[in-house]
């Protein structure tokens, strides 16, 4: 019985040795690949953790400085609003000047037209009065009176210019 046991042990040892020589290289390769993958995963995890820590740190700083950031942003917006207001005021003033200039030009044209119309009316009246004088054979006093009225109206027209 001892021999059987010895053969069994020798068979087992040969089997183990055979398995060792046949499976050693593929097992080592698989373990090395697994080890490399685990090391790479740990490195990537560490990088991601560091990145997340930096992002968290920046976020906490922003939260701490949010009041100052709001203040700076508010000042920038107020400056922009003031620039826009000044620009709009300037444009409005230019438009007002243009409108005033147009109104002055129109008023001058209307004054000229009014003056020309008055002159035409005065000439027409004078012509009619002169015809009346000739028709009625007015005396020189009436004629002098009409001439003075004409001169007076002519002076009024001249003063309108």
JOGIPE-V540480 format. One record per residue. N is the residue number from 0. RES is the residue in one letter. PHI is phi in degrees with one decimal (NA if undefined). NEAR is the number of other C-alpha atoms within 12 Angstrom. D_LAST is the distance of its C-alpha to the last C-alpha in whole Angstrom. Layout:
N,RES,PHI,NEAR,D_LAST + N,RES,PHI,NEAR,D_LAST
This chain:
0,X,NA,7,152 + 1,X,-66.5,8,151 + 2,X,-73.0,10,151 + 3,X,-65.0,10,148 + 4,X,-64.9,11,146 + 5,X,-65.9,12,146 + 6,X,-63.1,14,145 + 7,X,-65.5,14,142 + 8,X,-65.7,14,141 + 9,X,-64.2,15,141 + 10,X,-60.9,16,139 + 11,X,-64.1,15,137 + 12,X,-65.6,14,136 + 13,X,-65.5,15,136 + 14,X,-61.0,16,134 + 15,X,-63.1,15,131 + 16,X,-64.7,14,132 + 17,X,-63.0,14,131 + 18,X,-60.3,16,128 + 19,X,-60.7,16,127 + 20,X,-71.0,14,127 + 21,X,-79.7,14,125 + 22,X,-102.0,16,123 + 23,X,-61.8,16,122 + 24,X,-65.5,13,119 + 25,X,-62.2,14,117 + 26,X,-67.9,16,117 + 27,X,-64.7,16,116 + 28,X,-61.3,13,113 + 29,X,-62.4,14,112 + 30,X,-67.2,16,112 + 31,X,-64.9,15,111 + 32,X,-62.4,14,108 + 33,X,-62.1,14,108 + 34,X,-61.5,15,108 + 35,X,-63.3,15,105 + 36,X,-63.1,15,103 + 37,X,-64.4,14,103 + 38,X,-62.3,15,102 + 39,X,-63.6,14,99 + 40,X,-61.8,15,98 + 41,X,-64.9,14,99 + 42,X,-63.1,14,97 + 43,X,-63.0,14,94 + 44,X,-62.6,16,94 + 45,X,-64.9,14,94 + 46,X,-62.4,14,91 + 47,X,-63.0,15,89 + 48,X,-63.6,15,90 + 49,X,-62.4,14,89 + 50,X,-62.0,14,85 + 51,X,-63.9,14,85 + 52,X,-64.3,15,86 + 53,X,-65.2,14,83 + 54,X,-63.5,14,81 + 55,X,-63.5,15,82 + 56,X,-62.6,14,81 + 57,X,-63.0,15,78 + 58,X,-63.6,14,77 + 59,X,-64.8,13,79 + 60,X,-64.9,15,76 + 61,X,-62.7,15,73 + 62,X,-63.9,14,74 + 63,X,-63.8,13,75 + 64,X,-96.5,14,71 + 65,X,-62.6,16,70 + 66,X,-65.3,13,68 + 67,X,-67.2,14,67 + 68,X,-61.6,15,66 + 69,X,-62.2,16,64 + 70,X,-63.2,13,62 + 71,X,-63.8,14,61 + 72,X,-62.8,14,60 + 73,X,-62.7,15,58 + 74,X,-62.8,14,56 + 75,X,-63.4,14,55 + 76,X,-64.5,14,54 + 77,X,-62.7,15,52 + 78,X,-62.8,14,51 + 79,X,-62.4,14,50 + 80,X,-63.1,15,48 + 81,X,-64.1,14,46 + 82,X,-61.5,14,45 + 83,X,-63.2,15,44 + 84,X,-63.3,14,42 + 85,X,-62.6,14,40 + 86,X,-62.4,14,39 + 87,X,-65.8,14,38 + 88,X,-62.2,15,36 + 89,X,-62.6,14,35 + 90,X,-63.3,14,34 + 91,X,-64.4,15,32 + 92,X,-63.4,14,30 + 93,X,-62.0,14,29 + 94,X,-64.3,14,29 + 95,X,-62.9,14,26 + 96,X,-62.4,14,24 + 97,X,-64.1,14,24 + 98,X,-64.6,15,23 + 99,X,-61.4,14,20 + 100,X,-63.9,14,19 + 101,X,-61.6,14,19 + 102,X,-64.0,15,18 + 103,X,-62.9,14,15 + 104,X,-63.8,14,15 + 105,X,-64.9,15,15 + 106,X,-64.5,16,12 + 107,X,-64.3,16,10 + 108,X,-64.0,15,12 + 109,X,-64.6,15,12 + 110,X,-63.8,18,8 + 111,X,-63.8,18,8 + 112,X,-62.6,16,11 + 113,X,-63.3,18,10 + 114,X,-61.9,23,8 + 115,X,-62.7,18,11 + 116,X,-64.2,15,13 + 117,X,-61.0,22,12 + 118,X,-61.0,24,12 + 119,X,-63.1,16,15 + 120,X,-63.7,19,16 + 121,X,-64.1,25,16 + 122,X,-62.1,19,17 + 123,X,-61.6,15,20 + 124,X,-62.8,19,21 + 125,X,-61.2,24,21 + 126,X,-62.2,18,23 + 127,X,-62.9,16,25 + 128,X,-65.2,24,25 + 129,X,-64.6,23,26 + 130,X,-62.7,16,29 + 131,X,-61.2,17,30 + 132,X,-62.0,21,30 + 133,X,-65.5,15,32 + 134,X,-72.5,11,34 + 135,X,-94.1,14,35 + 136,X,49.7,14,35 + 137,X,-67.7,17,33 + 138,X,-80.7,14,34 + 139,X,-68.3,13,32 + 140,X,-63.6,12,31 + 141,X,-64.7,18,29 + 142,X,-64.9,21,28 + 143,X,-62.1,15,26 + 144,X,-61.5,17,25 + 145,X,-65.1,25,23 + 146,X,-63.5,20,22 + 147,X,-64.8,15,20 + 148,X,-63.4,18,19 + 149,X,-61.3,24,17 + 150,X,-63.2,17,16 + 151,X,-63.1,15,15 + 152,X,-65.2,22,13 + 153,X,-64.4,22,11 + 154,X,-65.0,15,10 + 155,X,-62.9,16,9 + 156,X,-65.1,23,7 + 157,X,-63.3,15,6 + 158,X,-71.7,10,5 + 159,X,-70.6,17,4 + 160,X,-68.7,18,0
